[in-house]
Amino acid sequence: MAEGVGIFVGVVAWYLLTDGHIEAIRALIIASGCSLVWFGLRCWKNRRH
């Protein structure tokens, strides 16, 4: 969960710095996708051991 929040904050900051405005919906979509991939990789890694 903390990684997802960190990714969301990072994406929001990226949009704010590059475009000058916040695109919260797009940042939420990107952060949720990345969080699911990160969670899947973490579970796969733990299952292999």
C-alpha distances in whole Angstrom, upper triangle without the diagonal:
4,5,5,6,9,10,11,13,14,16,17,18,20,21,23,24,26,27,27,25,22,21,18,18,18,15,13,15,14,11,10,13,11,8,10,12,10,9,13,14,12,14,17,17,17,19,22,23
4,5,5,6,9,10,11,12,14,15,16,18,20,21,22,24,26,25,24,21,20,18,19,19,15,14,16,15,11,12,14,12,9,12,14,11,11,15,16,14,16,19,19,18,21,23,24
4,5,5,6,9,10,10,12,14,15,16,18,20,21,22,24,24,23,20,19,17,18,17,14,13,14,13,9,10,12,9,7,10,11,8,9,13,13,12,14,17,17,17,20,22,22
4,5,5,6,9,10,11,12,14,15,17,18,20,21,22,23,21,17,16,14,14,14,11,9,11,10,6,7,9,8,5,9,10,9,9,13,14,13,15,18,18,19,21,23,24
4,5,5,6,8,10,10,12,14,15,16,18,20,21,21,19,15,15,12,14,14,11,9,12,11,8,9,12,11,9,12,14,12,13,16,17,17,19,21,22,22,25,27,27
4,5,5,6,9,10,10,12,14,15,16,18,20,20,19,16,16,14,15,15,11,11,14,12,8,11,13,11,10,13,14,12,14,17,17,16,19,21,21,22,25,26,27
4,6,5,6,9,10,10,12,14,15,16,18,19,17,14,14,12,13,12,9,9,11,8,5,9,10,8,8,11,12,11,13,16,16,16,19,20,20,22,24,26,27
4,5,5,6,9,10,11,12,14,15,16,17,15,11,11,9,10,10,6,6,9,8,5,8,10,9,9,13,14,13,15,18,18,19,21,23,23,25,27,29,30
4,6,5,6,9,10,10,12,14,15,15,13,11,11,10,12,12,8,9,12,11,9,12,14,13,13,16,17,16,18,21,21,21,24,26,26,27,29,31,32
4,5,5,6,9,10,10,12,14,14,14,11,12,11,14,12,9,11,13,10,9,13,14,12,13,16,16,15,18,20,20,20,23,25,25,26,29,30,31
4,5,5,6,9,10,11,12,13,12,9,9,9,11,9,6,8,10,8,7,11,12,11,12,16,16,16,18,20,20,21,24,25,26,27,30,31,32
4,5,5,6,9,10,10,10,9,6,7,7,10,9,6,9,11,10,10,13,15,14,15,18,19,19,21,23,24,24,27,28,29,30,33,34,35
4,5,5,6,8,10,9,9,8,10,10,13,12,9,12,15,13,12,16,17,16,17,20,21,20,22,25,25,25,28,30,30,31,34,35,36
4,5,5,6,8,9,10,9,10,11,14,12,9,13,14,12,12,16,17,15,17,20,20,20,22,25,24,25,28,29,29,31,34,35,36
4,5,5,6,7,6,6,7,9,11,10,8,12,13,12,13,16,17,16,18,21,21,21,24,26,26,27,30,31,32,34,36,37,38
4,6,6,5,5,5,8,10,13,12,11,14,16,15,15,19,20,19,21,24,24,24,26,29,29,30,32,34,34,36,38,39,41
4,6,6,8,9,11,14,17,15,13,17,19,17,17,21,22,20,22,25,25,25,28,30,30,30,33,35,34,36,39,40,41
4,6,8,10,11,14,16,14,13,17,18,16,17,21,21,20,23,25,25,25,28,30,30,31,34,35,35,37,39,40,41
4,6,8,9,13,15,13,13,17,18,17,18,21,22,21,24,26,26,27,29,31,31,33,35,36,37,39,41,42,43
4,7,10,13,15,15,14,17,19,18,19,22,24,23,25,28,28,28,31,33,33,34,37,38,38,40,42,44,45
4,7,9,12,12,12,15,17,16,17,20,22,22,23,26,27,27,29,31,32,33,35,37,37,39,41,42,44
4,6,9,9,8,11,13,13,14,17,18,19,20,22,24,24,26,28,29,30,32,34,34,36,38,39,41
4,6,6,6,9,10,11,12,14,16,17,18,20,21,22,24,26,27,28,30,32,33,34,36,38,39
4,6,5,6,9,10,10,12,14,15,16,18,20,20,22,24,25,26,28,30,31,32,34,36,37
4,5,5,6,9,10,11,12,14,15,17,19,20,21,23,24,26,27,29,30,31,33,35,37
4,5,5,6,9,10,11,12,14,16,17,18,20,21,23,24,26,27,29,30,32,33,35
4,5,5,6,8,10,10,12,14,15,16,18,20,21,22,24,26,27,28,30,32,33
4,6,5,6,9,10,10,12,14,15,16,18,20,21,22,24,25,27,28,30,32
4,6,5,6,9,10,11,13,14,15,17,19,20,21,23,24,26,27,29,31
4,6,5,6,9,10,11,12,14,15,17,18,20,21,23,24,26,27,29
4,5,5,6,9,10,10,12,14,15,16,18,20,21,22,24,26,27
4,5,5,6,9,10,10,12,14,15,16,18,20,21,22,24,26
4,5,5,6,9,10,11,12,14,16,17,18,20,21,23,25
4,5,5,6,9,10,11,12,14,15,16,18,20,21,23
4,5,5,6,8,10,10,12,14,15,16,18,20,22
4,5,5,6,9,10,11,12,14,15,16,18,21
4,5,5,6,9,10,10,12,14,15,17,19
4,5,5,6,9,10,11,12,14,16,17
4,5,5,6,9,10,11,12,14,16
4,5,5,6,9,10,11,12,15
4,5,5,6,9,10,11,13
4,5,5,6,9,10,11
4,5,5,6,9,10
4,5,5,6,9
4,5,5,7
4,5,6
4,6
4
